[in-house]
Amino acid sequence: MIRSALPAALAAALIAAPAGAQQQRDVTPYIEVGQVLTADLQSGDVLTYSSIAAGVDASIQTRRVEVQLSYKYEHRIAWDKDLADENVHSGLARAAVQVARGVTLEGGALAARARSDIRGDAPGNLAGNVRNVSQVYSAYAGPTVATKAGDVDINAAYRFGYTKVEAPSLPAVIPGQPALDNYDDATNHLATVSAGVRAGAVLPVGLSVSGAWAREDVSQLDQRYDGKYARGDIVVPVTNELAAVAGAGYEKIEISQRDPLVDPATGRPVQDNNGRFVTDPASPRRIAYDTDGLFWDAGVVWRPSRRTMLEARVGRRYGTMSYTGSFSHQISATSGVQVGVYDSVQSFGRGLGRALADLPTSFDTGSDPFGSQFNRCVFGRQGSNAGGCLNPLLGSVTTANFRSRGVVAVYSRNFGRNRFGVGLGYDNRRYLLPPGIIPGVSLDGVTDETWYAQVSAGRQLSRRSSIDVDGYFNYFDSGLAGAPDVWGGGATASYNYSFGHLSAIASLGLYAFDQDIPGTDTDLSAQAMLGMRYSF
């Protein structure tokens, strides 16, 4: 199952790593026990639970092997009979292993908890009977090949991905709003190939051609995505640092699915025990999105040094104007900044796989004993990749495909005993569904918006002690008629003291979220934890 994908990524790297590289590995398994107190600051209710956990932190960084894994399994035992015991998985793995000259195996895996319904609760306190939260597992893997044929650079890659979402134990409750579908699982394939010559190698300009094929099969309502594209690009040097770029191509995308089974007595979709719509076996395949034609873009690339690069493009794609771009600056070997402007047709599964692939193979794990360190932004430890943010995807799980447009910026700095990271962004999703697919609610053409920000910092106070702090803010606008806007924010602080193999941790978290519903108050809560960890 997908739960074994995190350790598997590390195991593959260990097998592939040369003997010399294995001497530089750092693998630390551990067990942990803790006592957690959670309080509702409005009602005054105080709940407690005990935590028993096991995990592993591992890193291998050599010339041929780049791997990092941080994984934790936690079982929470409630002291109150009205609270359910919980099993929580949280972890992230990224790997890039050069198995031969020009051939690299890449992979990534994620275990985290996500907000299920963009209209519902946005809790930061994830202990106890929490509504609108699902456990998510996602992984991808595949080879990348880079070679040359004379002056021609040839690149190819293949990725296979899988995503699984457990149904929320307590669904979102939004007065007057019909239920939406719960995501189950999906598989996807992506194959790419390109060939090109650099400017000055054969001609004064650079030329390239590329193509890609993507396929995704989603279990919900037999949903299917099939996309193919081919394009050509030209690079015209203007100065040693600046070049004009342009490209054009052809693409065909088709998204289809079947209807849910409708109860004739109520007129509502039939749902199984997990709140997922049952597919109508008699339903024909319905087209949710279909585009077939040409696209183009043009812009500039500015590279004043090997550590700095800016690219900006404007064009026409998906039937409207499209704007994309990126900026990266490596401040030092351990610090950097990245900005990305994106526009693509995505889904939850494909988008999560792409976000995983963009994360660094050396990242900061922070210190969040409440299991939320991989729910938002991930900050890199190397200046060449400052990190990335998963907020737009994990902020709301959706079964529908969507056109995703937005901007994300990440700054990461590691200096001496200190670390510091900032991530912020905006995401706009326009849903692509056949009209009338869900009786009582129309998602086709609906646009939702997400704004997010996070600050994370840590300091090694001494050889034995350290402190970590983290703060975040999210704002969600579902775009659905009658649905509330929702905001959520919070902060955590943790102190660690090591006695050798044994270490102690004390943590405190404060959280708030609010739904724009008349007569409801802002939800305020706090968590505190005292725990011990033994590292082997």
C-alpha positions in Angstrom: 0.0 0.0 0.0 1.0 3.6 -0.2 2.0 3.8 3.4 5.2 1.9 2.6 6.2 4.3 -0.1 8.1 6.6 2.2 10.5 4.0 3.6 10.7 2.5 0.1 12.1 5.7 -1.4 15.0 5.5 1.1 15.5 1.8 0.6 15.9 2.3 -3.2 18.5 4.9 -2.7 20.5 2.8 -0.2 20.6 -0.1 -2.7 21.6 2.2 -5.5 24.2 4.2 -3.5 27.9 3.3 -4.0 29.8 2.0 -1.0 31.7 5.2 -0.5 28.5 7.2 -0.5 26.9 5.0 2.1 29.6 6.0 4.6 28.2 9.5 4.5 24.6 8.6 5.3 22.7 9.7 8.4 19.8 7.4 9.3 18.2 7.9 12.7 15.2 5.8 13.7 13.4 6.8 16.9 10.5 6.1 19.2 8.6 8.8 21.0 6.0 9.1 23.8 4.1 12.2 24.8 1.2 13.7 26.7 -1.0 16.2 24.9 -3.5 18.7 26.3 -5.9 20.5 23.9 -8.3 23.2 25.0 -11.2 25.0 23.4 -10.6 28.6 24.4 -14.3 29.5 23.9 -16.1 26.8 25.8 -13.3 26.0 28.2 -13.4 22.3 27.4 -10.0 20.6 28.0 -9.2 17.2 26.5 -6.1 15.1 26.9 -4.6 12.2 25.0 -1.4 10.1 25.1 0.8 9.7 22.0 3.0 6.8 21.1 5.1 7.2 17.9 7.8 5.7 15.8 9.7 7.3 13.0 12.9 7.8 11.0 14.9 10.8 9.8 17.4 10.0 7.1 19.6 11.9 4.7 22.1 10.9 2.1 23.9 13.6 0.1 26.7 12.5 -2.2 27.8 13.2 -5.8 25.5 10.5 -7.1 22.8 10.2 -4.4 20.5 12.8 -3.0 17.9 11.5 -0.6 16.1 12.8 2.4 13.3 11.1 4.3 11.4 12.2 7.4 8.5 9.9 8.4 6.5 9.5 11.7 3.7 7.1 12.6 1.7 8.2 15.6 -1.0 6.5 17.6 -3.1 8.8 19.8 -4.9 7.3 22.8 -7.8 9.5 24.0 -8.5 9.8 27.7 -12.1 10.8 27.1 -14.5 8.1 26.0 -16.2 10.6 23.6 -12.9 11.0 21.7 -11.8 8.6 19.0 -8.3 7.0 19.0 -6.3 8.1 16.0 -3.6 6.8 13.7 -1.6 9.7 12.1 1.0 9.4 9.3 3.1 12.4 8.5 6.2 12.4 6.3 8.0 13.5 3.2 10.6 11.8 1.1 12.6 13.0 -1.9 15.2 11.1 -3.8 17.4 11.5 -6.9 19.8 8.7 -7.6 22.2 8.7 -10.6 22.3 5.0 -11.6 24.4 5.6 -14.8 25.9 8.4 -16.8 22.9 10.6 -17.8 20.3 8.4 -16.1 18.7 9.4 -12.9 15.9 7.7 -10.9 13.7 10.3 -9.1 11.0 9.8 -6.6 9.0 11.4 -3.9 6.3 10.5 -1.3 4.1 12.4 1.1 1.9 11.5 4.0 -0.1 14.5 5.4 -3.5 15.6 6.4 -5.5 17.9 4.2 -8.7 20.0 4.4 -11.4 18.0 2.7 -14.0 20.6 1.7 -13.1 24.2 0.7 -16.4 25.5 2.2 -15.9 23.9 5.6 -13.8 24.1 8.8 -10.1 25.1 8.5 -8.7 23.7 11.8 -5.1 24.1 12.8 -5.6 22.0 15.9 -5.8 18.5 14.5 -6.3 16.6 17.8 -9.6 15.0 18.8 -12.8 14.8 16.8 -11.8 17.2 14.1 -14.2 17.9 11.2 -13.2 18.3 7.5 -9.8 16.7 7.7 -8.5 13.7 5.6 -5.3 11.6 5.6 -3.5 11.9 2.3 -0.9 9.7 0.7 0.9 10.4 -2.5 4.0 9.1 -4.3 5.7 9.3 -7.7 8.8 7.7 -9.3 10.4 7.4 -12.6 13.7 7.7 -14.7 15.1 10.8 -16.2 17.6 10.6 -19.1 19.9 13.3 -20.4 22.3 12.7 -23.3 23.8 14.2 -26.4 23.9 13.3 -30.1 26.6 15.6 -31.5 25.4 19.2 -30.8 21.9 18.1 -29.9 20.9 17.8 -26.3 18.3 15.0 -25.8 16.2 14.7 -22.6 13.4 12.2 -21.7 11.5 11.4 -18.5 8.7 9.1 -17.3 6.8 9.4 -14.0 4.2 7.2 -12.5 2.1 8.6 -9.6 -0.4 7.4 -7.2 -2.6 9.4 -4.7 -4.9 8.1 -2.0 -7.2 10.1 0.3 -9.0 8.6 3.2 -12.5 9.8 3.8 -12.8 12.3 6.7 -14.0 10.7 9.9 -16.2 13.8 10.5 -17.3 15.5 7.3 -17.7 19.3 6.9 -21.0 20.6 8.0 -22.1 23.8 6.1 -25.7 24.8 6.8 -27.9 24.8 3.6 -25.1 23.4 1.4 -25.3 20.0 -0.3 -22.6 17.5 0.2 -19.7 17.3 -2.3 -17.9 14.2 -3.4 -15.0 12.7 -1.3 -11.8 11.9 -3.2 -10.7 8.2 -3.2 -7.6 7.4 -5.3 -6.0 8.0 -8.7 -3.1 6.8 -10.9 -1.3 9.0 -13.4 1.4 8.7 -16.0 3.6 11.4 -17.5 6.1 11.0 -20.4 8.2 13.8 -21.8 10.9 14.1 -24.5 12.8 17.0 -26.0 15.7 17.7 -28.3 17.5 21.0 -28.9 20.7 22.8 -29.9 22.0 25.8 -28.0 22.6 29.2 -29.5 25.9 29.3 -31.2 26.4 25.6 -31.5 25.0 25.3 -35.1 23.0 28.5 -35.6 23.1 31.9 -34.0 19.9 31.0 -32.3 18.9 28.1 -30.1 16.2 25.7 -31.3 14.3 22.9 -29.6 11.3 20.6 -30.0 9.4 18.8 -27.3 6.4 16.6 -26.6 4.5 15.1 -23.7 1.7 12.7 -22.9 -0.2 12.6 -19.6 -2.9 10.2 -18.5 -4.8 10.0 -15.2 -7.5 7.6 -14.1 -9.5 8.6 -11.0 -11.7 6.1 -9.3 -14.5 8.6 -8.5 -17.1 8.6 -11.2 -14.7 6.9 -13.6 -12.9 10.2 -14.3 -10.3 10.3 -17.0 -7.7 12.8 -18.2 -5.8 12.4 -21.4 -3.5 15.2 -22.7 -0.9 15.3 -25.5 1.1 18.2 -26.7 4.0 19.1 -29.0 5.8 22.4 -29.4 8.8 24.1 -30.8 10.9 26.9 -29.2 13.5 29.5 -30.3 16.0 31.4 -28.2 17.4 34.6 -29.7 20.4 36.0 -27.7 20.2 39.8 -27.2 23.2 40.2 -25.0 25.4 37.8 -23.0 22.8 38.0 -20.2 19.5 38.5 -22.0 17.6 36.5 -24.6 14.2 36.7 -26.3 12.3 33.4 -26.3 9.2 32.3 -28.2 7.3 29.0 -28.7 4.3 27.6 -30.4 2.6 24.2 -30.4 -0.4 22.0 -30.6 -2.2 20.3 -27.8 -5.2 18.1 -27.2 -6.8 17.6 -23.8 -9.9 15.6 -23.0 -11.4 15.2 -19.6 -14.4 12.9 -19.2 -16.4 11.1 -16.5 -19.7 9.4 -15.7 -22.7 10.7 -13.7 -23.4 9.7 -10.1 -26.3 7.4 -9.4 -29.3 9.5 -8.3 -31.9 8.3 -5.7 -35.2 8.7 -7.5 -37.0 9.4 -4.2 -34.8 12.3 -3.1 -33.2 13.4 -6.3 -29.8 13.4 -4.5 -26.7 11.5 -5.5 -26.3 8.1 -3.9 -23.3 8.0 -1.5 -21.5 5.0 0.0 -20.5 4.7 3.6 -17.4 7.0 3.0 -19.4 9.8 1.5 -18.3 9.1 -2.1 -20.7 9.2 -5.0 -21.7 5.9 -6.5 -21.2 5.8 -10.3 -24.2 5.3 -12.4 -23.4 2.2 -14.5 -25.8 3.2 -17.2 -24.3 6.7 -17.6 -22.6 7.5 -20.8 -19.1 9.1 -20.6 -19.6 12.9 -20.4 -17.1 15.5 -21.5 -15.9 17.8 -18.8 -13.3 19.7 -20.9 -12.1 19.3 -24.4 -9.5 21.5 -26.2 -7.8 20.8 -29.5 -5.7 23.4 -31.2 -2.7 25.7 -31.3 -1.1 27.7 -28.5 1.8 30.1 -28.3 3.9 32.2 -25.9 6.8 34.6 -26.0 9.0 36.4 -23.5 12.5 37.0 -22.2 15.1 35.1 -20.2 17.6 37.0 -18.1 20.6 35.3 -16.5 23.1 37.8 -15.1 25.0 35.0 -13.3 25.0 31.3 -12.7 23.1 31.9 -9.5 20.3 34.1 -10.8 17.7 33.5 -13.5 14.5 35.3 -14.5 12.0 34.1 -17.1 8.7 35.7 -18.1 6.3 34.7 -20.8 2.9 35.8 -22.1 0.8 33.9 -24.6 -2.5 32.3 -25.4 -3.5 28.9 -24.1 -6.7 27.2 -23.0 -8.7 29.7 -25.0 -7.5 32.8 -23.1 -4.4 34.8 -22.4 -1.8 33.0 -20.3 1.0 34.4 -18.1 3.9 32.3 -16.7 7.3 33.0 -15.3 9.9 32.2 -12.7 12.7 33.8 -10.7 15.4 32.1 -8.7 18.4 33.5 -6.9 21.0 31.4 -5.0 22.1 33.8 -2.2 24.6 31.3 -0.8 25.2 27.5 -0.7 22.5 27.2 1.9 20.2 30.1 1.2 18.0 31.1 -1.8 14.7 32.6 -3.1 12.3 31.3 -5.7 9.2 32.8 -7.3 6.9 31.1 -9.7 3.9 32.2 -11.8 1.9 29.3 -13.2 -1.1 28.5 -15.4 -2.0 24.9 -16.2 -4.9 22.4 -16.3 -4.5 20.2 -13.2 -6.2 17.8 -10.8 -5.5 17.1 -7.1 -3.5 13.9 -7.9 -1.4 15.3 -10.8 -0.9 18.6 -9.1 0.4 16.9 -5.9 2.8 14.8 -7.9 4.1 17.9 -9.7 4.5 19.8 -6.4 6.4 16.8 -4.9 8.8 16.7 -7.8 9.5 20.4 -7.4 10.5 20.1 -3.7 14.2 19.9 -2.8 16.0 16.6 -2.0 17.4 18.4 1.0 14.8 20.1 3.2 14.1 21.4 6.6 12.0 19.1 8.8 11.3 21.7 11.5 9.9 20.4 14.8 6.2 20.1 14.9 5.1 17.2 17.2 1.4 17.8 16.3 1.9 16.3 12.8 1.5 19.4 10.6 5.1 20.1 9.4 4.4 18.9 5.8 0.9 20.3 5.4 2.0 23.7 4.1 5.4 25.0 2.9 8.6 23.0 2.8 11.9 24.9 3.0 15.1 23.8 1.4 18.5 23.5 3.0 20.4 24.4 -0.2 20.4 27.7 -2.0 19.8 26.0 -5.4 16.2 25.0 -4.3 14.6 27.3 -1.7 11.5 25.0 -1.4 7.9 25.0 -2.3 4.3 25.2 -0.9 1.6 22.5 -0.8 -1.1 24.9 0.6 -3.2 25.3 -2.6 -3.6 21.5 -2.9 -3.9 20.4 0.7 -6.0 23.5 1.5 -9.0 21.6 -0.1 -9.2 18.2 -1.7 -11.3 18.1 -4.9 -12.3 15.3 -7.2 -12.7 17.7 -10.2 -10.1 18.9 -12.6 -9.5 22.6 -12.7 -7.5 25.3 -14.4 -4.9 26.4 -11.9 -3.4 29.9 -12.0 -1.4 31.6 -9.3 1.9 32.8 -7.9 4.1 31.3 -5.1 7.2 32.7 -3.5 9.6 31.0 -1.1 12.6 32.3 0.7 14.9 30.0 2.7 18.0 30.9 4.7 20.3 28.7 6.7 23.2 30.4 8.5 25.3 29.1 11.4 22.9 27.8 14.1 19.9 29.5 12.5 17.3 28.7 9.9 14.6 30.9 8.5 11.9 30.4 5.9 9.0 32.4 4.4 6.4 31.1 1.9 3.4 32.9 0.5 1.2 32.8 -2.5 -2.2 33.0 -4.3 -4.0 30.2 -6.1 -7.1 30.5 -8.4 -8.9 27.3 -9.6 -11.7 27.2 -12.2 -13.4 23.9 -12.0 -14.0 21.8 -15.2 -17.1 19.6 -14.9 -20.0 18.6 -17.1 -23.0 20.8 -16.2 -25.5 19.4 -13.7 -23.2 16.6 -12.6 -24.2 17.1 -8.9 -27.9 17.9 -8.4 -28.4 20.9 -6.3 -24.9 22.4 -6.8 -23.1 23.6 -9.9 -19.3 23.3 -9.9 -18.8 23.8 -13.6 -17.1 27.1 -14.2 -17.0 27.9 -10.4 -13.8 29.7 -9.4 -12.3 29.4 -5.9 -9.4 31.3 -4.4 -6.7 30.6 -1.8 -4.3 33.1 -0.2 -1.6 31.7 2.1 1.5 32.7 4.1 3.9 30.9 6.4 6.9 31.9 8.5 9.2 29.2 10.0 12.4 29.8 12.1 14.7 27.8 14.3 17.9 28.2 16.3 20.4 25.8 17.8 20.7 27.4 21.3 23.6 25.1 22.4 25.1 21.7 21.5 22.1 20.1 23.3 19.1 22.5 23.0 17.2 24.1 20.2 14.0 26.1 19.6 11.6 26.1 16.6 8.7 28.4 15.8 6.2 28.4 13.0 3.2 30.6 12.0 0.7 30.5 9.2 -2.4 32.1 7.7 -4.8 30.9 5.0 -7.9 32.5 3.4 -10.3 30.5 1.3 -13.1 31.7 -1.0 -15.0 28.7 -2.5 -16.8 30.7 -5.1 -20.0 28.6 -4.5 -23.2 30.5 -4.0 -24.2 30.7 -0.4 -20.9 29.1 0.8 -18.9 31.0 3.5 -15.5 32.4 3.1 -13.1 30.8 5.6 -9.8 31.9 7.2 -7.5 30.1 9.5 -4.2 30.8 11.2 -2.0 29.6 14.0 1.4 29.4 15.6 3.5 26.7 17.3 6.7 26.8 19.3 8.8 23.9 20.4 11.8 23.5 22.7 14.1 20.4 22.5 16.8 19.3 24.9 19.1 16.3 24.2 20.6 14.1 26.8 22.3 11.9 24.1 20.1 9.2 22.6 17.3 10.5 24.8 15.8 13.9 24.3 12.9 15.9 25.7 10.4 18.2 23.8 7.9 20.8 25.0 5.5 22.4 22.5 2.7 24.9 22.5 0.3 25.7 19.7 -2.4 28.4 19.3 -5.0 28.2 16.5 -8.0 30.1 15.1 -10.4 29.8 12.2 -13.6 31.5 11.2 -16.4 30.8 8.7 -18.3 33.8 7.4 -21.6 32.5 8.7 -24.0 34.8 10.7 -24.3 33.7 14.3 -21.0 31.8 14.5 -17.9 32.8 16.5 -14.3 32.4 15.7 -13.0 29.0 16.7 -10.1 29.4 19.2 -8.0 26.5 20.5 -4.7 25.7 22.0 -2.5 22.6 22.4 0.4 21.8 24.7 2.7 18.7 24.7 5.4 17.2 26.8 7.3 14.3 25.4 10.4 12.1 25.3 12.2 10.7 22.3 14.8 7.9 22.1 16.9 7.9 19.0 18.8 4.7 18.0 
